[in-house]
Amino acid sequence: MELAGILTNQVVVMFLLLATGMLLYKIGMITDEGNRQMAGVVLYVVAPLLILDTYSMEYDATITKNMLWGFVLSAISIIIGILVSYVLKIGSKKESFPTERFTVIFTNCGFMGIPLADAVFGDIGVIYCTTYITMFNLFVWTYGLALMRGKSTEKRSVKEKLKPFLTPTMFCIVIGLLVYFLQIPMPKQLKSAVGYISSMNTPLAMIVSGIYIAQGDLLGALRKGRVYAVSAMKCLAVPFFMIFVLMLLPFDEKLKTTILILSACPSGANGMLFANRFGGDAKTASNVFTVTTIASIGCIPFMVMAAEWITNAVTGLF
Protein backbone atom coordinates (compact mmCIF):
# COMPACT_ATOMS: atom_id res chain seq x y z
CA MET A 1 0.00 0.00 0.00
CA GLU A 2 2.95 2.33 0.57
CA LEU A 3 3.78 2.32 -3.14
CA ALA A 4 0.18 3.06 -4.08
CA GLY A 5 0.20 5.95 -1.61
CA ILE A 6 3.35 7.43 -3.15
CA LEU A 7 1.83 7.01 -6.59
CA THR A 8 -1.44 8.64 -5.51
CA ASN A 9 0.42 11.67 -4.16
CA GLN A 10 2.39 11.99 -7.38
CA VAL A 11 -0.73 11.67 -9.54
CA VAL A 12 -2.39 14.45 -7.52
CA VAL A 13 0.65 16.66 -8.10
CA MET A 14 0.48 15.88 -11.82
CA PHE A 15 -3.23 16.72 -11.85
CA LEU A 16 -2.40 20.13 -10.39
CA LEU A 17 0.15 20.61 -13.18
CA LEU A 18 -2.53 19.57 -15.68
CA ALA A 19 -4.90 22.14 -14.18
CA THR A 20 -2.15 24.76 -14.48
CA GLY A 21 -1.85 24.06 -18.19
CA MET A 22 -5.62 24.28 -18.64
CA LEU A 23 -5.72 27.61 -16.80
CA LEU A 24 -2.81 29.10 -18.76
CA TYR A 25 -4.57 28.23 -22.02
CA LYS A 26 -7.98 29.49 -20.92
CA ILE A 27 -6.63 32.90 -19.86
CA GLY A 28 -4.74 33.20 -23.14
CA MET A 29 -1.23 33.13 -21.70
CA ILE A 30 -0.36 30.18 -23.97
CA THR A 31 -1.69 29.95 -27.53
CA ASP A 32 -2.21 26.92 -29.77
CA GLU A 33 1.08 27.66 -31.50
CA GLY A 34 2.82 28.13 -28.15
CA ASN A 35 1.60 24.73 -26.98
CA ARG A 36 2.74 23.11 -30.21
CA GLN A 37 6.19 24.55 -29.62
CA MET A 38 6.23 23.46 -25.96
CA ALA A 39 5.18 19.94 -26.95
CA GLY A 40 8.05 19.87 -29.43
CA VAL A 41 10.51 20.90 -26.72
CA VAL A 42 9.28 18.10 -24.45
CA LEU A 43 9.25 15.44 -27.17
CA TYR A 44 12.45 16.33 -28.96
CA VAL A 45 14.66 17.81 -26.25
CA VAL A 46 13.62 17.34 -22.62
CA ALA A 47 12.37 13.71 -22.58
CA PRO A 48 15.25 12.38 -24.72
CA LEU A 49 17.81 14.11 -22.50
CA LEU A 50 16.12 12.68 -19.40
CA ILE A 51 16.62 9.21 -20.87
CA LEU A 52 20.26 9.98 -21.70
CA ASP A 53 20.83 11.34 -18.20
CA THR A 54 19.50 8.20 -16.51
CA TYR A 55 21.83 5.96 -18.50
CA SER A 56 24.93 7.74 -17.16
CA MET A 57 25.15 5.32 -14.24
CA GLU A 58 27.39 2.46 -13.20
CA TYR A 59 26.86 -0.83 -15.03
CA ASP A 60 24.70 -3.32 -13.14
CA ALA A 61 24.15 -6.87 -14.42
CA THR A 62 20.78 -7.17 -12.66
CA ILE A 63 19.46 -3.96 -14.21
CA THR A 64 20.69 -5.11 -17.62
CA LYS A 65 18.84 -8.42 -17.30
CA ASN A 66 15.70 -6.61 -16.21
CA MET A 67 15.96 -4.29 -19.22
CA LEU A 68 15.96 -7.28 -21.57
CA TRP A 69 12.87 -8.69 -19.87
CA GLY A 70 11.37 -5.20 -20.01
CA PHE A 71 11.28 -5.38 -23.80
CA VAL A 72 9.37 -8.67 -23.57
CA LEU A 73 6.87 -7.42 -20.97
CA SER A 74 6.32 -4.19 -22.89
CA ALA A 75 5.51 -6.11 -26.07
CA ILE A 76 3.12 -8.35 -24.10
CA SER A 77 1.36 -5.29 -22.68
CA ILE A 78 0.82 -3.78 -26.13
CA ILE A 79 -0.36 -7.11 -27.55
CA ILE A 80 -2.89 -7.37 -24.70
CA GLY A 81 -4.14 -3.94 -25.74
CA ILE A 82 -4.48 -5.15 -29.33
CA LEU A 83 -6.52 -8.20 -28.27
CA VAL A 84 -8.72 -6.35 -25.76
CA SER A 85 -9.50 -3.58 -28.24
CA TYR A 86 -11.31 -6.02 -30.55
CA VAL A 87 -14.18 -6.03 -28.03
CA LEU A 88 -14.93 -2.44 -29.07
CA LYS A 89 -16.33 -3.73 -32.36
CA ILE A 90 -19.54 -4.26 -30.41
CA GLY A 91 -21.57 -1.10 -30.90
CA SER A 92 -18.85 0.77 -32.76
CA LYS A 93 -19.33 2.82 -35.89
CA LYS A 94 -17.29 1.54 -38.80
CA GLU A 95 -15.48 4.84 -39.29
CA SER A 96 -14.63 5.12 -35.58
CA PHE A 97 -13.54 1.54 -34.85
CA PRO A 98 -9.85 1.84 -35.92
CA THR A 99 -9.45 5.09 -33.96
CA GLU A 100 -11.08 3.60 -30.85
CA ARG A 101 -8.76 0.59 -31.03
CA PHE A 102 -5.72 2.82 -31.52
CA THR A 103 -6.55 4.87 -28.40
CA VAL A 104 -6.83 1.68 -26.33
CA ILE A 105 -3.61 0.12 -27.60
CA PHE A 106 -1.23 3.08 -27.41
CA THR A 107 -0.64 4.93 -24.17
CA ASN A 108 0.75 8.29 -23.15
CA CYS A 109 3.94 6.56 -22.04
CA GLY A 110 6.13 9.59 -22.65
CA PHE A 111 4.23 12.51 -21.14
CA MET A 112 2.60 10.56 -18.29
CA GLY A 113 4.62 7.36 -17.89
CA ILE A 114 8.13 8.77 -17.55
CA PRO A 115 7.25 11.34 -14.84
CA LEU A 116 5.41 8.70 -12.79
CA ALA A 117 8.15 6.09 -13.07
CA ASP A 118 10.75 8.74 -12.26
CA ALA A 119 8.81 9.87 -9.17
CA VAL A 120 8.28 6.33 -7.85
CA PHE A 121 11.55 4.58 -8.73
CA GLY A 122 13.92 7.32 -9.89
CA ASP A 123 16.50 6.59 -12.58
CA ILE A 124 15.75 2.85 -12.54
CA GLY A 125 12.11 3.53 -13.35
CA VAL A 126 13.07 5.77 -16.28
CA ILE A 127 15.46 3.13 -17.64
CA TYR A 128 12.70 0.53 -17.53
CA CYS A 129 10.43 3.06 -19.25
CA THR A 130 12.81 3.16 -22.21
CA THR A 131 12.11 -0.51 -22.91
CA TYR A 132 8.39 0.28 -23.19
CA ILE A 133 8.99 3.40 -25.27
CA THR A 134 11.15 1.39 -27.69
CA MET A 135 8.46 -1.25 -28.20
CA PHE A 136 5.81 1.48 -28.35
CA ASN A 137 7.61 3.15 -31.27
CA LEU A 138 8.01 -0.14 -33.12
CA PHE A 139 4.34 -1.06 -32.71
CA VAL A 140 2.84 2.39 -33.33
CA TRP A 141 4.68 2.84 -36.64
CA THR A 142 3.93 -0.70 -37.85
CA TYR A 143 0.70 -2.11 -36.43
CA GLY A 144 -0.72 1.28 -35.42
CA LEU A 145 0.00 2.79 -38.81
CA ALA A 146 -1.57 -0.17 -40.63
CA LEU A 147 -4.61 0.03 -38.34
CA MET A 148 -5.24 3.72 -39.07
CA ARG A 149 -4.42 3.53 -42.78
CA GLY A 150 -6.81 0.64 -43.30
CA LYS A 151 -6.84 -0.56 -46.90
CA SER A 152 -5.03 2.52 -48.20
CA THR A 153 -2.88 1.78 -51.24
CA GLU A 154 -0.61 4.76 -50.58
CA LYS A 155 3.00 3.60 -50.69
CA ARG A 156 5.34 4.45 -47.83
CA SER A 157 8.72 5.96 -48.56
CA VAL A 158 11.92 4.60 -47.07
CA LYS A 159 11.98 7.61 -44.74
CA GLU A 160 8.49 6.78 -43.44
CA LYS A 161 9.49 3.15 -42.87
CA LEU A 162 12.55 4.27 -40.90
CA LYS A 163 10.63 6.92 -38.95
CA PRO A 164 10.39 4.82 -35.73
CA PHE A 165 14.18 4.78 -35.55
CA LEU A 166 14.81 8.43 -36.48
CA THR A 167 13.39 10.25 -33.47
CA PRO A 168 15.46 12.06 -30.81
CA THR A 169 14.07 9.65 -28.21
CA MET A 170 15.34 6.60 -30.08
CA PHE A 171 18.69 8.30 -30.73
CA CYS A 172 19.10 9.05 -27.02
CA ILE A 173 18.14 5.49 -26.11
CA VAL A 174 20.86 4.16 -28.44
CA ILE A 175 23.45 6.70 -27.24
CA GLY A 176 22.41 6.08 -23.64
CA LEU A 177 22.86 2.33 -24.04
CA LEU A 178 26.36 2.91 -25.43
CA VAL A 179 27.18 5.22 -22.52
CA TYR A 180 25.83 2.62 -20.08
CA PHE A 181 27.42 -0.52 -21.53
CA LEU A 182 30.75 1.07 -22.44
CA GLN A 183 30.79 3.18 -19.25
CA ILE A 184 31.62 6.34 -21.19
CA PRO A 185 31.99 9.20 -18.70
CA MET A 186 29.98 12.33 -19.39
CA PRO A 187 31.83 15.64 -18.84
CA LYS A 188 30.77 17.27 -15.59
CA GLN A 189 29.51 20.47 -17.21
CA LEU A 190 27.56 18.57 -19.86
CA LYS A 191 26.02 16.26 -17.27
CA SER A 192 24.92 19.27 -15.20
CA ALA A 193 23.33 20.93 -18.24
CA VAL A 194 21.55 17.71 -19.24
CA GLY A 195 20.36 17.27 -15.66
CA TYR A 196 18.90 20.79 -15.51
CA ILE A 197 17.03 20.32 -18.79
CA SER A 198 15.75 16.81 -17.95
CA SER A 199 14.39 18.06 -14.60
CA MET A 200 11.81 20.06 -16.56
CA ASN A 201 10.20 16.92 -18.00
CA THR A 202 7.40 16.40 -15.49
CA PRO A 203 6.10 20.00 -15.22
CA LEU A 204 6.37 20.73 -18.94
CA ALA A 205 4.84 17.41 -20.04
CA MET A 206 1.86 17.76 -17.73
CA ILE A 207 1.26 21.45 -18.54
CA VAL A 208 1.25 20.56 -22.25
CA SER A 209 -1.21 17.71 -21.57
CA GLY A 210 -3.43 20.11 -19.64
CA ILE A 211 -3.44 22.50 -22.60
CA TYR A 212 -4.42 19.64 -24.92
CA ILE A 213 -7.42 18.98 -22.65
CA ALA A 214 -8.33 22.68 -22.60
CA GLN A 215 -8.16 22.77 -26.41
CA GLY A 216 -10.76 20.01 -26.64
CA ASP A 217 -14.42 19.91 -25.70
CA LEU A 218 -14.23 18.61 -22.13
CA LEU A 219 -17.97 18.84 -21.38
CA GLY A 220 -18.80 17.32 -24.75
CA ALA A 221 -16.46 14.40 -24.09
CA LEU A 222 -18.00 13.76 -20.67
CA ARG A 223 -21.48 13.57 -22.21
CA LYS A 224 -20.67 10.75 -24.63
CA GLY A 225 -21.39 7.27 -23.27
CA ARG A 226 -19.28 5.54 -25.92
CA VAL A 227 -16.19 7.43 -24.74
CA TYR A 228 -16.62 5.89 -21.28
CA ALA A 229 -16.67 2.38 -22.78
CA VAL A 230 -13.46 3.00 -24.72
CA SER A 231 -11.85 4.67 -21.71
CA ALA A 232 -12.75 1.73 -19.47
CA MET A 233 -11.01 -0.62 -21.89
CA LYS A 234 -7.91 1.58 -21.82
CA CYS A 235 -7.69 2.44 -18.12
CA LEU A 236 -9.13 -0.72 -16.55
CA ALA A 237 -9.29 -3.76 -18.86
CA VAL A 238 -5.78 -3.64 -20.35
CA PRO A 239 -3.90 -3.12 -17.04
CA PHE A 240 -6.20 -5.63 -15.29
CA PHE A 241 -5.21 -8.41 -17.69
CA MET A 242 -1.59 -7.29 -17.41
CA ILE A 243 -1.74 -7.78 -13.64
CA PHE A 244 -2.33 -11.51 -14.09
CA VAL A 245 0.49 -11.82 -16.62
CA LEU A 246 2.92 -10.04 -14.31
CA MET A 247 1.76 -12.04 -11.30
CA LEU A 248 2.81 -15.28 -13.00
CA LEU A 249 6.33 -14.08 -13.82
CA PRO A 250 9.18 -14.07 -11.26
CA PHE A 251 10.69 -10.75 -12.31
CA ASP A 252 11.93 -7.72 -10.40
CA GLU A 253 9.02 -5.92 -8.68
CA LYS A 254 10.18 -2.48 -9.79
CA LEU A 255 10.25 -3.64 -13.40
CA LYS A 256 6.79 -5.21 -13.17
CA THR A 257 5.28 -2.19 -11.44
CA THR A 258 6.79 0.19 -14.00
CA ILE A 259 5.33 -1.81 -16.89
CA LEU A 260 1.97 -1.95 -15.11
CA ILE A 261 1.98 1.83 -14.61
CA LEU A 262 2.78 2.34 -18.29
CA SER A 263 0.01 -0.02 -19.39
CA ALA A 264 -2.45 1.89 -17.18
CA CYS A 265 -1.46 5.30 -18.55
CA PRO A 266 -4.10 7.24 -20.52
CA SER A 267 -4.35 7.34 -24.30
CA GLY A 268 -1.61 9.26 -26.03
CA ALA A 269 -1.94 12.44 -28.06
CA ASN A 270 -0.65 10.52 -31.07
CA GLY A 271 -4.16 9.08 -31.44
CA MET A 272 -5.35 12.55 -32.45
CA LEU A 273 -2.34 13.07 -34.72
CA PHE A 274 -2.77 9.75 -36.54
CA ALA A 275 -6.54 10.27 -36.87
CA ASN A 276 -6.00 13.68 -38.46
CA ARG A 277 -3.26 12.38 -40.76
CA PHE A 278 -5.02 9.21 -41.98
CA GLY A 279 -8.69 10.18 -41.99
CA GLY A 280 -9.66 8.62 -38.66
CA ASP A 281 -12.15 9.91 -36.11
CA ALA A 282 -10.12 12.76 -34.61
CA LYS A 283 -13.02 13.88 -32.41
CA THR A 284 -13.26 10.48 -30.75
CA ALA A 285 -9.48 10.38 -30.27
CA SER A 286 -9.60 13.81 -28.61
CA ASN A 287 -12.50 12.79 -26.35
CA VAL A 288 -10.81 9.55 -25.26
CA PHE A 289 -7.53 11.38 -24.62
CA THR A 290 -9.38 13.85 -22.39
CA VAL A 291 -11.43 11.33 -20.41
CA THR A 292 -8.63 8.78 -19.94
CA THR A 293 -6.21 11.49 -18.80
CA ILE A 294 -8.65 12.62 -16.12
CA ALA A 295 -9.61 9.04 -15.19
CA SER A 296 -5.96 8.02 -14.82
CA ILE A 297 -5.74 10.16 -11.69
CA GLY A 298 -7.65 7.44 -9.88
CA CYS A 299 -7.11 4.44 -12.15
CA ILE A 300 -3.31 4.23 -12.04
CA PRO A 301 -3.03 4.09 -8.21
CA PHE A 302 -6.05 1.74 -8.14
CA MET A 303 -4.36 -0.69 -10.54
CA VAL A 304 -1.18 -0.74 -8.44
CA MET A 305 -3.25 -1.43 -5.30
CA ALA A 306 -5.26 -4.09 -7.16
CA ALA A 307 -2.02 -5.79 -8.19
CA GLU A 308 -0.93 -5.91 -4.54
CA TRP A 309 -4.31 -7.22 -3.38
CA ILE A 310 -4.54 -9.93 -6.05
CA THR A 311 -0.92 -11.02 -5.57
CA ASN A 312 -1.33 -11.26 -1.79
CA ALA A 313 -4.64 -13.11 -2.14
CA VAL A 314 -3.20 -15.69 -4.55
CA THR A 315 -0.07 -16.09 -2.43
CA GLY A 316 -2.28 -16.71 0.61
CA LEU A 317 -4.05 -19.56 -1.16
CA PHE A 318 -0.79 -21.40 -1.66
C-alpha positions as CSV (number, residue, x, y, z in Angstrom):
1,M,0.0,0.0,0.0
2,E,3.0,2.3,0.6
3,L,3.8,2.3,-3.1
4,A,0.2,3.1,-4.1
5,G,0.2,6.0,-1.6
6,I,3.4,7.4,-3.2
7,L,1.8,7.0,-6.6
8,T,-1.4,8.6,-5.5
9,N,0.4,11.7,-4.2
10,Q,2.4,12.0,-7.4
11,V,-0.7,11.7,-9.5
12,V,-2.4,14.4,-7.5
13,V,0.7,16.7,-8.1
14,M,0.5,15.9,-11.8
15,F,-3.2,16.7,-11.9
16,L,-2.4,20.1,-10.4
17,L,0.1,20.6,-13.2
18,L,-2.5,19.6,-15.7
19,A,-4.9,22.1,-14.2
20,T,-2.2,24.8,-14.5
21,G,-1.9,24.1,-18.2
22,M,-5.6,24.3,-18.6
23,L,-5.7,27.6,-16.8
24,L,-2.8,29.1,-18.8
25,Y,-4.6,28.2,-22.0
26,K,-8.0,29.5,-20.9
27,I,-6.6,32.9,-19.9
28,G,-4.7,33.2,-23.1
29,M,-1.2,33.1,-21.7
30,I,-0.4,30.2,-24.0
31,T,-1.7,29.9,-27.5
32,D,-2.2,26.9,-29.8
33,E,1.1,27.7,-31.5
34,G,2.8,28.1,-28.2
35,N,1.6,24.7,-27.0
36,R,2.7,23.1,-30.2
37,Q,6.2,24.5,-29.6
38,M,6.2,23.5,-26.0
39,A,5.2,19.9,-27.0
40,G,8.0,19.9,-29.4
41,V,10.5,20.9,-26.7
42,V,9.3,18.1,-24.5
43,L,9.2,15.4,-27.2
44,Y,12.4,16.3,-29.0
45,V,14.7,17.8,-26.2
46,V,13.6,17.3,-22.6
47,A,12.4,13.7,-22.6
48,P,15.3,12.4,-24.7
49,L,17.8,14.1,-22.5
50,L,16.1,12.7,-19.4
51,I,16.6,9.2,-20.9
52,L,20.3,10.0,-21.7
53,D,20.8,11.3,-18.2
54,T,19.5,8.2,-16.5
55,Y,21.8,6.0,-18.5
56,S,24.9,7.7,-17.2
57,M,25.2,5.3,-14.2
58,E,27.4,2.5,-13.2
59,Y,26.9,-0.8,-15.0
60,D,24.7,-3.3,-13.1
61,A,24.2,-6.9,-14.4
62,T,20.8,-7.2,-12.7
63,I,19.5,-4.0,-14.2
64,T,20.7,-5.1,-17.6
65,K,18.8,-8.4,-17.3
66,N,15.7,-6.6,-16.2
67,M,16.0,-4.3,-19.2
68,L,16.0,-7.3,-21.6
69,W,12.9,-8.7,-19.9
70,G,11.4,-5.2,-20.0
71,F,11.3,-5.4,-23.8
72,V,9.4,-8.7,-23.6
73,L,6.9,-7.4,-21.0
74,S,6.3,-4.2,-22.9
75,A,5.5,-6.1,-26.1
76,I,3.1,-8.3,-24.1
77,S,1.4,-5.3,-22.7
78,I,0.8,-3.8,-26.1
79,I,-0.4,-7.1,-27.6
80,I,-2.9,-7.4,-24.7
81,G,-4.1,-3.9,-25.7
82,I,-4.5,-5.2,-29.3
83,L,-6.5,-8.2,-28.3
84,V,-8.7,-6.4,-25.8
85,S,-9.5,-3.6,-28.2
86,Y,-11.3,-6.0,-30.5
87,V,-14.2,-6.0,-28.0
88,L,-14.9,-2.4,-29.1
89,K,-16.3,-3.7,-32.4
90,I,-19.5,-4.3,-30.4
91,G,-21.6,-1.1,-30.9
92,S,-18.8,0.8,-32.8
93,K,-19.3,2.8,-35.9
94,K,-17.3,1.5,-38.8
95,E,-15.5,4.8,-39.3
96,S,-14.6,5.1,-35.6
97,F,-13.5,1.5,-34.8
98,P,-9.9,1.8,-35.9
99,T,-9.5,5.1,-34.0
100,E,-11.1,3.6,-30.8
101,R,-8.8,0.6,-31.0
102,F,-5.7,2.8,-31.5
103,T,-6.5,4.9,-28.4
104,V,-6.8,1.7,-26.3
105,I,-3.6,0.1,-27.6
106,F,-1.2,3.1,-27.4
107,T,-0.6,4.9,-24.2
108,N,0.7,8.3,-23.1
109,C,3.9,6.6,-22.0
110,G,6.1,9.6,-22.6
111,F,4.2,12.5,-21.1
112,M,2.6,10.6,-18.3
113,G,4.6,7.4,-17.9
114,I,8.1,8.8,-17.6
115,P,7.2,11.3,-14.8
116,L,5.4,8.7,-12.8
117,A,8.2,6.1,-13.1
118,D,10.7,8.7,-12.3
119,A,8.8,9.9,-9.2
120,V,8.3,6.3,-7.8
121,F,11.6,4.6,-8.7
122,G,13.9,7.3,-9.9
123,D,16.5,6.6,-12.6
124,I,15.8,2.8,-12.5
125,G,12.1,3.5,-13.3
126,V,13.1,5.8,-16.3
127,I,15.5,3.1,-17.6
128,Y,12.7,0.5,-17.5
129,C,10.4,3.1,-19.3
130,T,12.8,3.2,-22.2
131,T,12.1,-0.5,-22.9
132,Y,8.4,0.3,-23.2
133,I,9.0,3.4,-25.3
134,T,11.1,1.4,-27.7
135,M,8.5,-1.3,-28.2
136,F,5.8,1.5,-28.4
137,N,7.6,3.2,-31.3
138,L,8.0,-0.1,-33.1
139,F,4.3,-1.1,-32.7
140,V,2.8,2.4,-33.3
141,W,4.7,2.8,-36.6
142,T,3.9,-0.7,-37.8
143,Y,0.7,-2.1,-36.4
144,G,-0.7,1.3,-35.4
145,L,0.0,2.8,-38.8
146,A,-1.6,-0.2,-40.6
147,L,-4.6,0.0,-38.3
148,M,-5.2,3.7,-39.1
149,R,-4.4,3.5,-42.8
150,G,-6.8,0.6,-43.3
151,K,-6.8,-0.6,-46.9
152,S,-5.0,2.5,-48.2
153,T,-2.9,1.8,-51.2
154,E,-0.6,4.8,-50.6
155,K,3.0,3.6,-50.7
156,R,5.3,4.5,-47.8
157,S,8.7,6.0,-48.6
158,V,11.9,4.6,-47.1
159,K,12.0,7.6,-44.7
160,E,8.5,6.8,-43.4
161,K,9.5,3.2,-42.9
162,L,12.5,4.3,-40.9
163,K,10.6,6.9,-39.0
164,P,10.4,4.8,-35.7
165,F,14.2,4.8,-35.5
166,L,14.8,8.4,-36.5
167,T,13.4,10.2,-33.5
168,P,15.5,12.1,-30.8
169,T,14.1,9.7,-28.2
170,M,15.3,6.6,-30.1
171,F,18.7,8.3,-30.7
172,C,19.1,9.1,-27.0
173,I,18.1,5.5,-26.1
174,V,20.9,4.2,-28.4
175,I,23.5,6.7,-27.2
176,G,22.4,6.1,-23.6
177,L,22.9,2.3,-24.0
178,L,26.4,2.9,-25.4
179,V,27.2,5.2,-22.5
180,Y,25.8,2.6,-20.1
181,F,27.4,-0.5,-21.5
182,L,30.8,1.1,-22.4
183,Q,30.8,3.2,-19.3
184,I,31.6,6.3,-21.2
185,P,32.0,9.2,-18.7
186,M,30.0,12.3,-19.4
187,P,31.8,15.6,-18.8
188,K,30.8,17.3,-15.6
189,Q,29.5,20.5,-17.2
190,L,27.6,18.6,-19.9
191,K,26.0,16.3,-17.3
192,S,24.9,19.3,-15.2
193,A,23.3,20.9,-18.2
194,V,21.5,17.7,-19.2
195,G,20.4,17.3,-15.7
196,Y,18.9,20.8,-15.5
197,I,17.0,20.3,-18.8
198,S,15.7,16.8,-18.0
199,S,14.4,18.1,-14.6
200,M,11.8,20.1,-16.6
201,N,10.2,16.9,-18.0
202,T,7.4,16.4,-15.5
203,P,6.1,20.0,-15.2
204,L,6.4,20.7,-18.9
205,A,4.8,17.4,-20.0
206,M,1.9,17.8,-17.7
207,I,1.3,21.4,-18.5
208,V,1.2,20.6,-22.2
209,S,-1.2,17.7,-21.6
210,G,-3.4,20.1,-19.6
211,I,-3.4,22.5,-22.6
212,Y,-4.4,19.6,-24.9
213,I,-7.4,19.0,-22.7
214,A,-8.3,22.7,-22.6
215,Q,-8.2,22.8,-26.4
216,G,-10.8,20.0,-26.6
217,D,-14.4,19.9,-25.7
218,L,-14.2,18.6,-22.1
219,L,-18.0,18.8,-21.4
220,G,-18.8,17.3,-24.8
221,A,-16.5,14.4,-24.1
222,L,-18.0,13.8,-20.7
223,R,-21.5,13.6,-22.2
224,K,-20.7,10.7,-24.6
225,G,-21.4,7.3,-23.3
226,R,-19.3,5.5,-25.9
227,V,-16.2,7.4,-24.7
228,Y,-16.6,5.9,-21.3
229,A,-16.7,2.4,-22.8
230,V,-13.5,3.0,-24.7
231,S,-11.8,4.7,-21.7
232,A,-12.7,1.7,-19.5
233,M,-11.0,-0.6,-21.9
234,K,-7.9,1.6,-21.8
235,C,-7.7,2.4,-18.1
236,L,-9.1,-0.7,-16.6
237,A,-9.3,-3.8,-18.9
238,V,-5.8,-3.6,-20.3
239,P,-3.9,-3.1,-17.0
240,F,-6.2,-5.6,-15.3
241,F,-5.2,-8.4,-17.7
242,M,-1.6,-7.3,-17.4
243,I,-1.7,-7.8,-13.6
244,F,-2.3,-11.5,-14.1
245,V,0.5,-11.8,-16.6
246,L,2.9,-10.0,-14.3
247,M,1.8,-12.0,-11.3
248,L,2.8,-15.3,-13.0
249,L,6.3,-14.1,-13.8
250,P,9.2,-14.1,-11.3
251,F,10.7,-10.7,-12.3
252,D,11.9,-7.7,-10.4
253,E,9.0,-5.9,-8.7
254,K,10.2,-2.5,-9.8
255,L,10.2,-3.6,-13.4
256,K,6.8,-5.2,-13.2
257,T,5.3,-2.2,-11.4
258,T,6.8,0.2,-14.0
259,I,5.3,-1.8,-16.9
260,L,2.0,-2.0,-15.1
261,I,2.0,1.8,-14.6
262,L,2.8,2.3,-18.3
263,S,0.0,0.0,-19.4
264,A,-2.5,1.9,-17.2
265,C,-1.5,5.3,-18.5
266,P,-4.1,7.2,-20.5
267,S,-4.4,7.3,-24.3
268,G,-1.6,9.3,-26.0
269,A,-1.9,12.4,-28.1
270,N,-0.7,10.5,-31.1
271,G,-4.2,9.1,-31.4
272,M,-5.4,12.5,-32.5
273,L,-2.3,13.1,-34.7
274,F,-2.8,9.8,-36.5
275,A,-6.5,10.3,-36.9
276,N,-6.0,13.7,-38.5
277,R,-3.3,12.4,-40.8
278,F,-5.0,9.2,-42.0
279,G,-8.7,10.2,-42.0
280,G,-9.7,8.6,-38.7
281,D,-12.1,9.9,-36.1
282,A,-10.1,12.8,-34.6
283,K,-13.0,13.9,-32.4
284,T,-13.3,10.5,-30.8
285,A,-9.5,10.4,-30.3
286,S,-9.6,13.8,-28.6
287,N,-12.5,12.8,-26.4
288,V,-10.8,9.5,-25.3
289,F,-7.5,11.4,-24.6
290,T,-9.4,13.9,-22.4
291,V,-11.4,11.3,-20.4
292,T,-8.6,8.8,-19.9
293,T,-6.2,11.5,-18.8
294,I,-8.6,12.6,-16.1
295,A,-9.6,9.0,-15.2
296,S,-6.0,8.0,-14.8
297,I,-5.7,10.2,-11.7
298,G,-7.7,7.4,-9.9
299,C,-7.1,4.4,-12.2
300,I,-3.3,4.2,-12.0
301,P,-3.0,4.1,-8.2
302,F,-6.0,1.7,-8.1
303,M,-4.4,-0.7,-10.5
304,V,-1.2,-0.7,-8.4
305,M,-3.3,-1.4,-5.3
306,A,-5.3,-4.1,-7.2
307,A,-2.0,-5.8,-8.2
308,E,-0.9,-5.9,-4.5
309,W,-4.3,-7.2,-3.4
310,I,-4.5,-9.9,-6.1
311,T,-0.9,-11.0,-5.6
312,N,-1.3,-11.3,-1.8
313,A,-4.6,-13.1,-2.1
314,V,-3.2,-15.7,-4.5
315,T,-0.1,-16.1,-2.4
316,G,-2.3,-16.7,0.6
317,L,-4.1,-19.6,-1.2
318,F,-0.8,-21.4,-1.7
